[in-house]
Amino acid sequence: MVVDDACLQPPFSLPIVLVAMACLSGCGPGHAKTYPVSGKVLFGDGTPLTTGGAIHCESVVTEGLPVNARGAIRADGTFVLSTFADGDGAVSGKHRVLVRAQRDAVDYRKEEDVIPKPIIEPRFERYETSGLEFTVKEGNNDFTVVVERPGRPSNRR
């Protein structure tokens, strides 16, 4: 049996394989390192936000795209952030924070198109207006996020 050398060559070239590997390395274990982040969402009087909702964080970067983390707010006001995998935390550095609280369904009437009342001041639902930030460092991070009830006077100037 005669074997041609061309049969022993792979059907693709080494440069193509290297480019493919470089592209795929951005996914999976090659992503930025994250650090555990947990905390609690409280009102100014120290009571926890108990209606549920979510906390969202966006890394503040000077180059490239921001990296987002998010976590559900539990009934006791606590949260754990996730970025790439459940509970893995957030990338290191400064983050802008917003809080989306579950709205009060007591006044909700679908037939009358009544929108549920907000539980927290709506400015906390946008990165641009929340005024909330924290810095994630290597190791475990625990943050308290303080929000206001709607219609309360703001301490911000």
VMD Tcl script that builds the backbone (N, CA, C; Angstrom):
set m [mol new atoms 471]
animate dup $m
set s [atomselect $m all]
$s set {name element resname resid chain x y z} {
  {N N MET 1 A 0.846 -1.178 0.000}
  {CA C MET 1 A 0.000 0.000 0.000}
  {C C MET 1 A 0.884 1.231 0.000}
  {N N VAL 2 A 0.585 2.175 -0.891}
  {CA C VAL 2 A 1.366 3.398 -1.013}
  {C C VAL 2 A 0.557 4.528 -0.403}
  {N N VAL 3 A 1.225 5.269 0.481}
  {CA C VAL 3 A 0.560 6.400 1.129}
  {C C VAL 3 A 1.167 7.679 0.592}
  {N N ASP 4 A 0.330 8.518 0.067}
  {CA C ASP 4 A 0.776 9.798 -0.467}
  {C C ASP 4 A 1.007 10.771 0.692}
  {N N ASP 5 A 2.084 11.580 0.609}
  {CA C ASP 5 A 2.375 12.552 1.672}
  {C C ASP 5 A 1.232 13.547 1.863}
  {N N ALA 6 A 0.506 13.846 0.808}
  {CA C ALA 6 A -0.594 14.797 0.910}
  {C C ALA 6 A -1.682 14.273 1.826}
  {N N CYS 7 A -1.820 12.968 1.923}
  {CA C CYS 7 A -2.844 12.388 2.804}
  {C C CYS 7 A -2.490 12.579 4.272}
  {N N LEU 8 A -1.231 12.760 4.573}
  {CA C LEU 8 A -0.808 12.922 5.969}
  {C C LEU 8 A -0.925 14.363 6.449}
  {N N GLN 9 A -1.164 15.293 5.527}
  {CA C GLN 9 A -1.306 16.703 5.891}
  {C C GLN 9 A -2.741 16.964 6.347}
  {N N PRO 10 A -2.908 17.753 7.381}
  {CA C PRO 10 A -4.277 18.092 7.796}
  {C C PRO 10 A -4.950 18.947 6.732}
  {N N PRO 11 A -6.257 18.947 6.672}
  {CA C PRO 11 A -6.972 19.695 5.642}
  {C C PRO 11 A -6.955 21.202 5.887}
  {N N PHE 12 A -6.271 21.670 6.915}
  {CA C PHE 12 A -6.214 23.100 7.218}
  {C C PHE 12 A -4.787 23.461 7.602}
  {N N SER 13 A -4.487 24.709 7.500}
  {CA C SER 13 A -3.118 25.128 7.775}
  {C C SER 13 A -2.966 25.587 9.222}
  {N N LEU 14 A -1.750 25.600 9.687}
  {CA C LEU 14 A -1.438 26.001 11.061}
  {C C LEU 14 A -1.889 27.429 11.366}
  {N N PRO 15 A -1.696 28.412 10.475}
  {CA C PRO 15 A -2.163 29.770 10.778}
  {C C PRO 15 A -3.666 29.839 11.038}
  {N N ILE 16 A -4.447 29.071 10.293}
  {CA C ILE 16 A -5.898 29.073 10.510}
  {C C ILE 16 A -6.225 28.515 11.890}
  {N N VAL 17 A -5.549 27.462 12.283}
  {CA C VAL 17 A -5.767 26.873 13.604}
  {C C VAL 17 A -5.414 27.878 14.696}
  {N N LEU 18 A -4.290 28.576 14.554}
  {CA C LEU 18 A -3.872 29.555 15.560}
  {C C LEU 18 A -4.856 30.710 15.680}
  {N N VAL 19 A -5.354 31.199 14.562}
  {CA C VAL 19 A -6.345 32.278 14.587}
  {C C VAL 19 A -7.619 31.803 15.271}
  {N N ALA 20 A -8.077 30.610 14.946}
  {CA C ALA 20 A -9.283 30.065 15.571}
  {C C ALA 20 A -9.105 29.921 17.079}
  {N N MET 21 A -7.942 29.446 17.508}
  {CA C MET 21 A -7.693 29.284 18.944}
  {C C MET 21 A -7.668 30.637 19.648}
  {N N ALA 22 A -7.110 31.647 19.000}
  {CA C ALA 22 A -7.054 32.984 19.592}
  {C C ALA 22 A -8.457 33.557 19.754}
  {N N CYS 23 A -9.310 33.348 18.759}
  {CA C CYS 23 A -10.685 33.845 18.841}
  {C C CYS 23 A -11.471 33.148 19.942}
  {N N LEU 24 A -11.292 31.856 20.062}
  {CA C LEU 24 A -12.029 31.097 21.064}
  {C C LEU 24 A -11.525 31.332 22.473}
  {N N SER 25 A -10.312 31.815 22.632}
  {CA C SER 25 A -9.765 32.013 23.974}
  {C C SER 25 A -10.476 33.132 24.713}
  {N N GLY 26 A -11.225 33.995 24.007}
  {CA C GLY 26 A -11.978 35.050 24.674}
  {C C GLY 26 A -13.175 34.515 25.424}
  {N N CYS 27 A -13.578 33.311 25.138}
  {CA C CYS 27 A -14.716 32.696 25.801}
  {C C CYS 27 A -14.210 31.699 26.833}
  {N N GLY 28 A -15.040 31.369 27.769}
  {CA C GLY 28 A -14.694 30.332 28.739}
  {C C GLY 28 A -13.676 30.798 29.757}
  {N N PRO 29 A -12.752 29.905 30.144}
  {CA C PRO 29 A -11.839 30.193 31.236}
  {C C PRO 29 A -10.857 31.320 30.956}
  {N N GLY 30 A -10.756 31.802 29.728}
  {CA C GLY 30 A -9.831 32.867 29.409}
  {C C GLY 30 A -10.351 34.257 29.732}
  {N N HIS 31 A -11.537 34.394 30.309}
  {CA C HIS 31 A -12.109 35.713 30.592}
  {C C HIS 31 A -11.442 36.367 31.803}
  {N N ALA 32 A -11.774 37.620 32.028}
  {CA C ALA 32 A -11.199 38.388 33.133}
  {C C ALA 32 A -11.500 37.722 34.479}
  {N N LYS 33 A -10.589 37.871 35.408}
  {CA C LYS 33 A -10.749 37.282 36.742}
  {C C LYS 33 A -11.827 38.033 37.502}
  {N N THR 34 A -12.647 37.291 38.225}
  {CA C THR 34 A -13.693 37.892 39.050}
  {C C THR 34 A -13.408 37.592 40.515}
  {N N TYR 35 A -13.997 38.410 41.383}
  {CA C TYR 35 A -13.847 38.252 42.829}
  {C C TYR 35 A -15.232 38.250 43.463}
  {N N PRO 36 A -15.436 37.446 44.502}
  {CA C PRO 36 A -16.760 37.341 45.122}
  {C C PRO 36 A -17.277 38.700 45.608}
  {N N VAL 37 A -18.535 38.977 45.273}
  {CA C VAL 37 A -19.185 40.211 45.715}
  {C C VAL 37 A -20.563 39.852 46.251}
  {N N SER 38 A -20.826 40.279 47.465}
  {CA C SER 38 A -22.144 40.105 48.068}
  {C C SER 38 A -22.464 41.371 48.836}
  {N N GLY 39 A -23.667 41.455 49.323}
  {CA C GLY 39 A -24.023 42.635 50.085}
  {C C GLY 39 A -25.494 42.677 50.410}
  {N N LYS 40 A -25.935 43.886 50.739}
  {CA C LYS 40 A -27.307 44.091 51.163}
  {C C LYS 40 A -27.790 45.436 50.646}
  {N N VAL 41 A -29.048 45.490 50.218}
  {CA C VAL 41 A -29.672 46.746 49.800}
  {C C VAL 41 A -30.565 47.210 50.942}
  {N N LEU 42 A -30.279 48.415 51.442}
  {CA C LEU 42 A -31.001 48.976 52.583}
  {C C LEU 42 A -31.574 50.335 52.237}
  {N N PHE 43 A -32.630 50.695 52.956}
  {CA C PHE 43 A -33.120 52.064 52.922}
  {C C PHE 43 A -32.296 52.864 53.923}
  {N N GLY 44 A -32.382 54.179 53.839}
  {CA C GLY 44 A -31.618 55.047 54.715}
  {C C GLY 44 A -31.848 54.811 56.195}
  {N N ASP 45 A -33.029 54.286 56.557}
  {CA C ASP 45 A -33.333 54.026 57.971}
  {C C ASP 45 A -32.803 52.676 58.448}
  {N N GLY 46 A -32.103 51.962 57.547}
  {CA C GLY 46 A -31.501 50.681 57.913}
  {C C GLY 46 A -32.359 49.465 57.641}
  {N N THR 47 A -33.601 49.647 57.189}
  {CA C THR 47 A -34.439 48.495 56.877}
  {C C THR 47 A -34.075 47.957 55.494}
  {N N PRO 48 A -34.079 46.627 55.321}
  {CA C PRO 48 A -33.703 46.046 54.031}
  {C C PRO 48 A -34.802 46.201 52.983}
  {N N LEU 49 A -34.401 46.220 51.734}
  {CA C LEU 49 A -35.338 46.189 50.611}
  {C C LEU 49 A -35.820 44.741 50.513}
  {N N THR 50 A -37.067 44.502 50.870}
  {CA C THR 50 A -37.574 43.129 50.989}
  {C C THR 50 A -38.490 42.701 49.844}
  {N N THR 51 A -38.745 43.600 48.890}
  {CA C THR 51 A -39.682 43.268 47.816}
  {C C THR 51 A -39.038 42.495 46.679}
  {N N GLY 52 A -37.720 42.347 46.720}
  {CA C GLY 52 A -37.023 41.677 45.631}
  {C C GLY 52 A -36.656 42.644 44.537}
  {N N GLY 53 A -36.048 42.121 43.506}
  {CA C GLY 53 A -35.578 42.932 42.395}
  {C C GLY 53 A -34.197 42.474 42.004}
  {N N ALA 54 A -33.397 43.405 41.486}
  {CA C ALA 54 A -32.046 43.049 41.041}
  {C C ALA 54 A -31.115 44.239 41.201}
  {N N ILE 55 A -29.847 43.918 41.376}
  {CA C ILE 55 A -28.798 44.930 41.404}
  {C C ILE 55 A -27.918 44.667 40.184}
  {N N HIS 56 A -27.539 45.744 39.487}
  {CA C HIS 56 A -26.717 45.646 38.285}
  {C C HIS 56 A -25.486 46.522 38.478}
  {N N CYS 57 A -24.332 46.022 38.028}
  {CA C CYS 57 A -23.078 46.758 38.137}
  {C C CYS 57 A -22.403 46.780 36.777}
  {N N GLU 58 A -21.782 47.908 36.480}
  {CA C GLU 58 A -21.066 48.073 35.221}
  {C C GLU 58 A -19.672 48.589 35.542}
  {N N SER 59 A -18.650 47.872 35.093}
  {CA C SER 59 A -17.285 48.315 35.369}
  {C C SER 59 A -17.019 49.629 34.653}
  {N N VAL 60 A -16.260 50.493 35.308}
  {CA C VAL 60 A -15.881 51.773 34.726}
  {C C VAL 60 A -14.527 51.564 34.052}
  {N N VAL 61 A -14.490 51.715 32.741}
  {CA C VAL 61 A -13.263 51.474 31.979}
  {C C VAL 61 A -12.907 52.688 31.141}
  {N N THR 62 A -11.616 52.851 30.886}
  {CA C THR 62 A -11.173 53.931 30.008}
  {C C THR 62 A -10.988 53.433 28.589}
  {N N GLU 63 A -10.753 52.124 28.437}
  {CA C GLU 63 A -10.616 51.523 27.114}
  {C C GLU 63 A -11.419 50.237 27.065}
  {N N GLY 64 A -11.906 49.889 25.891}
  {CA C GLY 64 A -12.661 48.655 25.734}
  {C C GLY 64 A -14.077 48.786 26.244}
  {N N LEU 65 A -14.723 47.650 26.379}
  {CA C LEU 65 A -16.120 47.619 26.807}
  {C C LEU 65 A -16.226 47.336 28.297}
  {N N PRO 66 A -17.238 47.916 28.971}
  {CA C PRO 66 A -17.443 47.597 30.387}
  {C C PRO 66 A -17.886 46.146 30.556}
  {N N VAL 67 A -17.635 45.606 31.736}
  {CA C VAL 67 A -18.061 44.247 32.071}
  {C C VAL 67 A -19.169 44.374 33.111}
  {N N ASN 68 A -20.311 43.757 32.841}
  {CA C ASN 68 A -21.472 43.865 33.721}
  {C C ASN 68 A -21.581 42.665 34.653}
  {N N ALA 69 A -22.083 42.938 35.841}
  {CA C ALA 69 A -22.406 41.892 36.815}
  {C C ALA 69 A -23.816 42.183 37.310}
  {N N ARG 70 A -24.499 41.142 37.780}
  {CA C ARG 70 A -25.864 41.323 38.271}
  {C C ARG 70 A -26.152 40.294 39.342}
  {N N GLY 71 A -27.175 40.611 40.141}
  {CA C GLY 71 A -27.576 39.674 41.180}
  {C C GLY 71 A -29.000 39.947 41.618}
  {N N ALA 72 A -29.719 38.897 41.941}
  {CA C ALA 72 A -31.087 39.041 42.447}
  {C C ALA 72 A -31.043 39.536 43.874}
  {N N ILE 73 A -31.985 40.403 44.215}
  {CA C ILE 73 A -32.124 40.874 45.595}
  {C C ILE 73 A -33.120 39.955 46.283}
  {N N ARG 74 A -32.652 39.276 47.304}
  {CA C ARG 74 A -33.488 38.314 48.030}
  {C C ARG 74 A -34.443 39.032 48.985}
  {N N ALA 75 A -35.349 38.278 49.582}
  {CA C ALA 75 A -36.374 38.826 50.475}
  {C C ALA 75 A -35.793 39.496 51.718}
  {N N ASP 76 A -34.542 39.190 52.061}
  {CA C ASP 76 A -33.916 39.849 53.221}
  {C C ASP 76 A -33.022 41.010 52.789}
  {N N GLY 77 A -33.057 41.371 51.498}
  {CA C GLY 77 A -32.275 42.484 50.979}
  {C C GLY 77 A -30.872 42.115 50.532}
  {N N THR 78 A -30.457 40.864 50.705}
  {CA C THR 78 A -29.103 40.467 50.337}
  {C C THR 78 A -29.005 40.116 48.854}
  {N N PHE 79 A -27.778 40.172 48.337}
  {CA C PHE 79 A -27.519 39.812 46.948}
  {C C PHE 79 A -26.137 39.197 46.828}
  {N N VAL 80 A -25.939 38.443 45.745}
  {CA C VAL 80 A -24.643 37.889 45.353}
  {C C VAL 80 A -24.509 38.169 43.865}
  {N N LEU 81 A -23.386 38.780 43.453}
  {CA C LEU 81 A -23.211 39.136 42.042}
  {C C LEU 81 A -22.669 37.981 41.206}
  {N N SER 82 A -23.052 37.996 39.934}
  {CA C SER 82 A -22.587 37.034 38.940}
  {C C SER 82 A -22.190 37.785 37.684}
  {N N THR 83 A -21.076 37.348 37.059}
  {CA C THR 83 A -20.633 37.945 35.809}
  {C C THR 83 A -20.614 36.904 34.704}
  {N N PHE 84 A -19.750 35.900 34.828}
  {CA C PHE 84 A -19.620 34.864 33.812}
  {C C PHE 84 A -20.307 33.570 34.217}
  {N N ALA 85 A -20.401 33.321 35.522}
  {CA C ALA 85 A -21.025 32.107 36.053}
  {C C ALA 85 A -21.783 32.480 37.324}
  {N N ASP 86 A -22.701 31.656 37.705}
  {CA C ASP 86 A -23.539 31.916 38.874}
  {C C ASP 86 A -22.690 32.138 40.128}
  {N N GLY 87 A -22.813 33.327 40.728}
  {CA C GLY 87 A -22.136 33.627 41.984}
  {C C GLY 87 A -20.652 33.883 41.896}
  {N N ASP 88 A -20.110 34.090 40.676}
  {CA C ASP 88 A -18.656 34.270 40.557}
  {C C ASP 88 A -18.170 35.665 40.922}
  {N N GLY 89 A -19.075 36.623 41.111}
  {CA C GLY 89 A -18.681 37.961 41.539}
  {C C GLY 89 A -18.567 38.932 40.392}
  {N N ALA 90 A -17.587 39.846 40.508}
  {CA C ALA 90 A -17.398 40.894 39.512}
  {C C ALA 90 A -15.902 41.085 39.261}
  {N N VAL 91 A -15.574 41.722 38.139}
  {CA C VAL 91 A -14.173 42.019 37.840}
  {C C VAL 91 A -13.690 43.108 38.785}
  {N N SER 92 A -12.388 43.186 38.977}
  {CA C SER 92 A -11.847 44.190 39.891}
  {C C SER 92 A -11.981 45.581 39.287}
  {N N GLY 93 A -12.010 46.575 40.171}
  {CA C GLY 93 A -12.080 47.965 39.740}
  {C C GLY 93 A -13.369 48.639 40.168}
  {N N LYS 94 A -13.502 49.866 39.723}
  {CA C LYS 94 A -14.650 50.703 40.056}
  {C C LYS 94 A -15.862 50.291 39.227}
  {N N HIS 95 A -17.036 50.320 39.844}
  {CA C HIS 95 A -18.291 49.947 39.187}
  {C C HIS 95 A -19.372 50.985 39.471}
  {N N ARG 96 A -20.146 51.283 38.429}
  {CA C ARG 96 A -21.386 52.051 38.625}
  {C C ARG 96 A -22.465 51.037 38.971}
  {N N VAL 97 A -23.414 51.449 39.818}
  {CA C VAL 97 A -24.426 50.518 40.323}
  {C C VAL 97 A -25.821 51.097 40.120}
  {N N LEU 98 A -26.755 50.223 39.765}
  {CA C LEU 98 A -28.169 50.597 39.757}
  {C C LEU 98 A -28.964 49.497 40.448}
  {N N VAL 99 A -30.129 49.875 40.947}
  {CA C VAL 99 A -31.004 48.927 41.646}
  {C C VAL 99 A -32.363 48.970 40.972}
  {N N ARG 100 A -32.878 47.793 40.658}
  {CA C ARG 100 A -34.234 47.678 40.124}
  {C C ARG 100 A -35.054 46.899 41.136}
  {N N ALA 101 A -35.912 47.611 41.843}
  {CA C ALA 101 A -36.743 46.968 42.853}
  {C C ALA 101 A -38.065 46.519 42.239}
  {N N GLN 102 A -38.588 45.425 42.754}
  {CA C GLN 102 A -39.915 44.965 42.349}
  {C C GLN 102 A -40.906 46.065 42.699}
  {N N ARG 103 A -41.779 46.399 41.805}
  {CA C ARG 103 A -42.754 47.468 42.069}
  {C C ARG 103 A -43.893 46.961 42.945}
  {N N ASP 104 A -44.550 47.905 43.618}
  {CA C ASP 104 A -45.651 47.592 44.526}
  {C C ASP 104 A -46.900 47.245 43.721}
  {N N ALA 105 A -47.295 45.990 43.756}
  {CA C ALA 105 A -48.429 45.517 42.954}
  {C C ALA 105 A -49.780 45.794 43.594}
  {N N VAL 106 A -49.808 46.389 44.776}
  {CA C VAL 106 A -51.074 46.652 45.465}
  {C C VAL 106 A -51.995 47.515 44.607}
  {N N ASP 107 A -51.457 48.517 43.938}
  {CA C ASP 107 A -52.274 49.419 43.130}
  {C C ASP 107 A -52.403 48.999 41.680}
  {N N TYR 108 A -51.832 47.858 41.323}
  {CA C TYR 108 A -51.847 47.436 39.937}
  {C C TYR 108 A -53.222 46.895 39.549}
  {N N ARG 109 A -53.811 47.503 38.510}
  {CA C ARG 109 A -55.087 47.031 37.972}
  {C C ARG 109 A -54.963 47.039 36.448}
  {N N LYS 110 A -54.848 45.866 35.885}
  {CA C LYS 110 A -54.604 45.736 34.447}
  {C C LYS 110 A -55.723 46.380 33.632}
  {N N GLU 111 A -56.937 46.201 34.066}
  {CA C GLU 111 A -58.049 46.724 33.273}
  {C C GLU 111 A -58.081 48.250 33.245}
  {N N GLU 112 A -57.452 48.908 34.211}
  {CA C GLU 112 A -57.430 50.371 34.233}
  {C C GLU 112 A -56.063 50.929 33.857}
  {N N ASP 113 A -55.141 50.066 33.460}
  {CA C ASP 113 A -53.784 50.476 33.086}
  {C C ASP 113 A -53.096 51.307 34.167}
  {N N VAL 114 A -53.302 50.912 35.415}
  {CA C VAL 114 A -52.630 51.586 36.526}
  {C C VAL 114 A -51.253 50.958 36.679}
  {N N ILE 115 A -50.225 51.786 36.630}
  {CA C ILE 115 A -48.851 51.298 36.755}
  {C C ILE 115 A -48.510 51.157 38.238}
  {N N PRO 116 A -47.904 50.042 38.622}
  {CA C PRO 116 A -47.532 49.868 40.030}
  {C C PRO 116 A -46.587 50.964 40.507}
  {N N LYS 117 A -46.756 51.356 41.751}
  {CA C LYS 117 A -45.917 52.400 42.341}
  {C C LYS 117 A -44.500 51.877 42.570}
  {N N PRO 118 A -43.517 52.763 42.371}
  {CA C PRO 118 A -42.146 52.344 42.660}
  {C C PRO 118 A -41.928 52.200 44.169}
  {N N ILE 119 A -41.063 51.282 44.541}
  {CA C ILE 119 A -40.704 51.053 45.943}
  {C C ILE 119 A -39.528 51.942 46.335}
  {N N ILE 120 A -38.639 52.202 45.353}
  {CA C ILE 120 A -37.485 53.066 45.595}
  {C C ILE 120 A -37.555 54.273 44.672}
  {N N GLU 121 A -36.825 55.315 45.011}
  {CA C GLU 121 A -36.747 56.507 44.181}
  {C C GLU 121 A -36.258 56.079 42.787}
  {N N PRO 122 A -36.988 56.430 41.720}
  {CA C PRO 122 A -36.647 55.972 40.369}
  {C C PRO 122 A -35.231 56.319 39.899}
  {N N ARG 123 A -34.605 57.335 40.464}
  {CA C ARG 123 A -33.247 57.691 40.024}
  {C C ARG 123 A -32.250 56.564 40.266}
  {N N PHE 124 A -32.534 55.642 41.202}
  {CA C PHE 124 A -31.634 54.531 41.492}
  {C C PHE 124 A -31.683 53.441 40.418}
  {N N GLU 125 A -32.620 53.569 39.468}
  {CA C GLU 125 A -32.792 52.564 38.427}
  {C C GLU 125 A -31.963 52.843 37.171}
  {N N ARG 126 A -31.115 53.876 37.194}
  {CA C ARG 126 A -30.272 54.213 36.038}
  {C C ARG 126 A -28.855 54.490 36.513}
  {N N TYR 127 A -27.874 53.986 35.753}
  {CA C TYR 127 A -26.473 54.246 36.099}
  {C C TYR 127 A -26.193 55.742 36.157}
  {N N GLU 128 A -26.758 56.475 35.204}
  {CA C GLU 128 A -26.462 57.900 35.069}
  {C C GLU 128 A -26.979 58.731 36.235}
  {N N THR 129 A -27.992 58.254 36.951}
  {CA C THR 129 A -28.598 59.071 38.007}
  {C C THR 129 A -28.527 58.453 39.402}
  {N N SER 130 A -28.106 57.209 39.516}
  {CA C SER 130 A -28.153 56.548 40.830}
  {C C SER 130 A -27.160 57.132 41.825}
  {N N GLY 131 A -25.997 57.535 41.350}
  {CA C GLY 131 A -24.967 58.023 42.268}
  {C C GLY 131 A -24.322 56.906 43.076}
  {N N LEU 132 A -24.642 55.655 42.754}
  {CA C LEU 132 A -24.117 54.506 43.496}
  {C C LEU 132 A -22.882 53.953 42.797}
  {N N GLU 133 A -21.818 53.723 43.566}
  {CA C GLU 133 A -20.587 53.138 43.045}
  {C C GLU 133 A -19.933 52.292 44.116}
  {N N PHE 134 A -19.155 51.312 43.694}
  {CA C PHE 134 A -18.251 50.627 44.603}
  {C C PHE 134 A -17.057 50.095 43.842}
  {N N THR 135 A -16.006 49.772 44.579}
  {CA C THR 135 A -14.776 49.281 43.985}
  {C C THR 135 A -14.534 47.851 44.430}
  {N N VAL 136 A -14.457 46.952 43.457}
  {CA C VAL 136 A -14.198 45.532 43.728}
  {C C VAL 136 A -12.692 45.328 43.794}
  {N N LYS 137 A -12.251 44.678 44.857}
  {CA C LYS 137 A -10.830 44.396 45.051}
  {C C LYS 137 A -10.608 42.895 45.106}
  {N N GLU 138 A -9.353 42.484 44.994}
  {CA C GLU 138 A -8.997 41.073 45.099}
  {C C GLU 138 A -9.464 40.550 46.454}
  {N N GLY 139 A -10.045 39.355 46.467}
  {CA C GLY 139 A -10.577 38.766 47.697}
  {C C GLY 139 A -12.076 38.929 47.768}
  {N N ASN 140 A -12.652 38.704 48.949}
  {CA C ASN 140 A -14.098 38.829 49.149}
  {C C ASN 140 A -14.487 40.290 49.314}
  {N N ASN 141 A -15.609 40.659 48.737}
  {CA C ASN 141 A -16.112 42.025 48.805}
  {C C ASN 141 A -17.530 41.998 49.341}
  {N N ASP 142 A -17.823 42.863 50.286}
  {CA C ASP 142 A -19.157 42.957 50.872}
  {C C ASP 142 A -19.560 44.428 50.877}
  {N N PHE 143 A -20.677 44.739 50.232}
  {CA C PHE 143 A -21.098 46.125 50.093}
  {C C PHE 143 A -22.518 46.322 50.620}
  {N N THR 144 A -22.740 47.491 51.194}
  {CA C THR 144 A -24.083 47.916 51.568}
  {C C THR 144 A -24.490 49.002 50.585}
  {N N VAL 145 A -25.618 48.810 49.940}
  {CA C VAL 145 A -26.137 49.764 48.968}
  {C C VAL 145 A -27.350 50.427 49.603}
  {N N VAL 146 A -27.308 51.748 49.733}
  {CA C VAL 146 A -28.389 52.483 50.390}
  {C C VAL 146 A -29.215 53.217 49.340}
  {N N VAL 147 A -30.525 52.972 49.361}
  {CA C VAL 147 A -31.459 53.624 48.442}
  {C C VAL 147 A -32.472 54.413 49.260}
  {N N GLU 148 A -33.285 55.199 48.571}
  {CA C GLU 148 A -34.318 56.012 49.222}
  {C C GLU 148 A -35.695 55.585 48.741}
  {N N ARG 149 A -36.673 55.821 49.574}
  {CA C ARG 149 A -38.059 55.585 49.174}
  {C C ARG 149 A -38.497 56.724 48.249}
  {N N PRO 150 A -39.506 56.504 47.405}
  {CA C PRO 150 A -39.950 57.562 46.484}
  {C C PRO 150 A -40.494 58.768 47.247}
  {N N GLY 151 A -40.232 59.943 46.672}
  {CA C GLY 151 A -40.769 61.169 47.245}
  {C C GLY 151 A -40.034 61.682 48.471}
  {N N ARG 152 A -39.022 60.972 48.922}
  {CA C ARG 152 A -38.246 61.444 50.072}
  {C C ARG 152 A -37.257 62.499 49.592}
  {N N PRO 153 A -36.959 63.490 50.429}
  {CA C PRO 153 A -35.949 64.468 50.017}
  {C C PRO 153 A -34.590 63.808 49.859}
  {N N SER 154 A -33.865 64.245 48.859}
  {CA C SER 154 A -32.554 63.656 48.567}
  {C C SER 154 A -31.463 64.402 49.305}
  {N N ASN 155 A -30.452 63.652 49.749}
  {CA C ASN 155 A -29.278 64.260 50.368}
  {C C ASN 155 A -28.254 64.664 49.331}
  {N N ARG 156 A -28.518 64.344 48.075}
  {CA C ARG 156 A -27.574 64.680 46.993}
  {C C ARG 156 A -27.726 66.147 46.631}
  {N N ARG 157 A -26.628 66.721 46.209}
  {CA C ARG 157 A -26.653 68.127 45.771}
  {C C ARG 157 A -26.379 68.209 44.298}
}
mol reanalyze $m
mol bondsrecalc $m
mol representation Tube
mol addrep $m
